[in-house]
Amino acid sequence: MQEFKDMLKFFRMRANLSQSELAEKLGVAASTISMYEVGKREPDFETEEKIADFFNTDLNTLRGRDNELKSGFIINVLGRVAAGIPIEAIENVIDTEEITEELAKTGKFFGLRIQGDSMEPDIHNGDTVIVRQQDDAENDEIVIALISGNDGVCKRLKKYNNSLALVSLNAKYEPMYFSQEEILYKPVRIIGKVVELRRKF
């Protein structure tokens, strides 16, 4: 079941409003909306009613009790994934996406906004990939990996006996090869498998 903070973020994103814009329309501070969305604060009844009216929904839906999204689940879309920071703790949330209940039952998920052209022609700059959190994947699957403590990269995984490669789909980028020693000590760490691509026109 979704919580108020999830539903508020969903309705705000669907209305294409920033936290500041929504705050101005509701007559509250932008920091208040921010606290609502991270679950550090909840509105009083009057403000809750104002929010529900603004988004033309009811209180049960806004509270996640009669979820109009019951066919799916909301996940956060991140602008970056950094090494050493658990996915749940990353605050660089730039959007939300909905996944089906069936998919949600298969693990934990996050979205990642792609930057750059290394995965063209299949995945373009600005696309969002839906990622299942996992620390391994099969050969030829598209993964999100962390290399040497840098931000996550989206690449095709190639496995060999004592090494692996992270391969761009764009031929102008050379594959990145890593020995077993480099995998352990750089380190090279897979944090998820790409299961869906979302593109907005």
C-alpha positions in Angstrom: 0.0 0.0 0.0 1.3 3.4 -0.9 1.7 6.1 1.8 0.7 9.7 1.8 4.2 10.8 1.0 4.3 8.5 -2.1 0.9 9.7 -3.3 1.7 13.4 -2.9 4.9 13.0 -4.9 3.0 11.0 -7.6 0.2 13.6 -8.0 2.7 16.5 -8.0 4.9 14.8 -10.7 1.8 14.0 -12.7 0.7 17.6 -12.6 4.3 18.6 -13.7 4.8 20.8 -10.7 7.9 21.5 -8.7 7.8 21.4 -4.9 8.0 25.2 -4.9 5.1 25.6 -7.5 2.9 23.2 -5.5 3.7 25.0 -2.3 2.8 28.4 -3.8 -0.6 27.0 -5.0 -1.3 25.5 -1.6 -0.1 28.5 0.4 2.6 26.7 2.3 6.4 26.8 2.3 8.4 24.8 -0.2 10.2 23.1 2.7 6.9 21.9 4.0 6.2 20.0 0.7 9.7 18.6 0.9 9.1 17.3 4.4 5.8 15.8 3.4 7.4 13.9 0.5 10.2 12.4 2.6 7.8 11.5 5.4 9.3 13.8 8.1 6.0 15.6 8.5 2.3 15.1 7.7 -0.3 17.8 7.0 -3.2 18.7 9.3 -6.7 17.7 8.2 -7.4 21.1 6.7 -4.3 21.1 4.6 -4.9 17.5 3.6 -8.3 18.4 2.3 -6.9 21.3 0.4 -4.3 19.0 -1.3 -7.0 16.4 -2.2 -9.2 19.2 -3.6 -6.3 20.6 -5.6 -5.6 17.3 -7.2 -9.3 16.4 -7.6 -9.0 13.3 -5.6 -10.4 12.0 -2.3 -8.7 11.7 1.1 -8.6 7.9 1.0 -6.7 7.9 -2.3 -4.4 10.6 -1.1 -3.6 8.6 2.1 -3.0 5.4 0.0 -6.0 3.6 1.5 -8.1 3.4 -1.6 -5.3 3.6 -4.0 -6.2 4.6 -7.5 -2.8 3.2 -8.5 -3.7 -0.2 -7.0 -2.8 -1.8 -10.3 0.8 -0.6 -9.9 3.5 0.7 -7.5 5.3 4.0 -7.5 9.1 3.9 -7.6 11.6 6.8 -7.4 13.6 7.8 -10.5 17.1 8.9 -9.5 19.4 11.4 -11.4 22.4 9.5 -10.2 23.5 6.4 -8.2 26.6 7.0 -6.1 28.9 4.4 -4.6 28.6 3.8 -0.9 25.1 5.2 -0.6 22.2 2.8 -0.2 19.5 3.3 -2.9 16.9 4.1 -0.2 19.1 6.9 1.2 19.7 8.7 -2.1 18.0 12.1 -2.1 18.5 12.9 -5.8 15.0 11.9 -6.7 14.0 13.7 -9.9 10.8 11.8 -10.9 8.6 8.8 -10.2 7.4 5.9 -12.3 4.8 3.3 -11.9 5.5 -0.4 -12.2 3.0 -3.3 -12.2 2.1 -5.2 -9.1 3.4 -8.4 -10.8 6.8 -6.8 -11.4 6.9 -5.2 -7.9 6.6 -8.7 -6.4 9.8 -9.8 -8.0 12.1 -7.6 -6.0 13.1 -4.0 -5.1 13.2 -1.4 -7.9 14.3 2.1 -8.7 14.4 4.2 -11.9 17.5 5.8 -13.3 17.6 8.7 -15.7 20.2 8.0 -18.4 22.8 10.6 -19.2 24.9 10.5 -22.4 24.8 8.5 -25.6 26.9 5.4 -24.8 23.8 3.1 -25.0 22.4 4.5 -28.2 20.7 3.5 -30.4 18.6 1.5 -27.9 18.8 3.8 -24.9 18.9 7.5 -25.4 20.1 10.4 -23.3 17.1 11.4 -21.0 15.5 8.0 -21.1 14.5 6.3 -17.8 15.4 2.7 -17.1 13.6 0.6 -14.5 16.1 -1.3 -12.5 15.7 -4.4 -10.2 18.2 -4.2 -7.4 20.6 -7.2 -7.6 24.3 -7.9 -7.3 24.7 -10.1 -10.3 23.2 -10.7 -13.7 23.4 -13.1 -16.7 25.7 -12.7 -19.6 24.5 -10.0 -22.2 22.0 -8.5 -19.8 21.9 -4.7 -19.3 23.1 -3.7 -15.9 23.8 -0.7 -13.6 27.3 -1.0 -12.2 29.5 1.1 -10.0 33.2 1.4 -10.9 36.0 2.7 -8.7 33.5 4.5 -6.4 32.1 6.6 -9.2 28.5 7.1 -10.2 26.5 4.2 -11.7 26.9 3.4 -15.4 24.4 1.5 -17.6 26.2 -1.1 -19.8 25.8 -4.6 -21.3 27.4 -7.2 -19.1 29.9 -9.7 -20.7 31.2 -12.5 -18.5 34.4 -14.5 -19.0 36.1 -17.2 -17.0 38.2 -14.8 -14.8 37.0 -11.4 -16.0 34.1 -9.3 -17.2 33.4 -6.5 -19.6 31.0 -3.6 -19.5 30.0 -2.9 -23.0 28.4 0.2 -24.5 25.9 -0.3 -27.3 27.3 2.8 -29.1 30.2 1.5 -31.2 32.3 4.7 -30.6 32.9 3.7 -27.0 35.4 1.0 -26.3 34.4 -1.9 -23.9 35.7 -1.7 -20.4 37.5 -4.9 -19.4 38.2 -5.9 -15.8 40.2 -8.7 -14.4 39.2 -10.7 -11.3 41.6 -8.6 -9.3 40.2 -5.3 -10.6 36.7 -6.5 -9.9 37.6 -7.1 -6.3 39.8 -4.1 -5.7 38.7 -1.2 -7.9 36.0 -2.4 -7.2 33.5 -3.2 -9.9 30.1 -3.9 -8.4 26.7 -4.6 -10.1 23.8 -3.1 -8.3 20.9 -3.8 -10.6 19.5 -5.2 -13.8 17.6 -3.1 -16.3 14.2 -4.6 -16.8 12.3 -1.8 -18.7 12.9 1.3 -20.7 10.7 4.4 -20.4 10.9 7.1 -22.9 8.9 10.4 -22.9 8.2 12.2 -26.1 
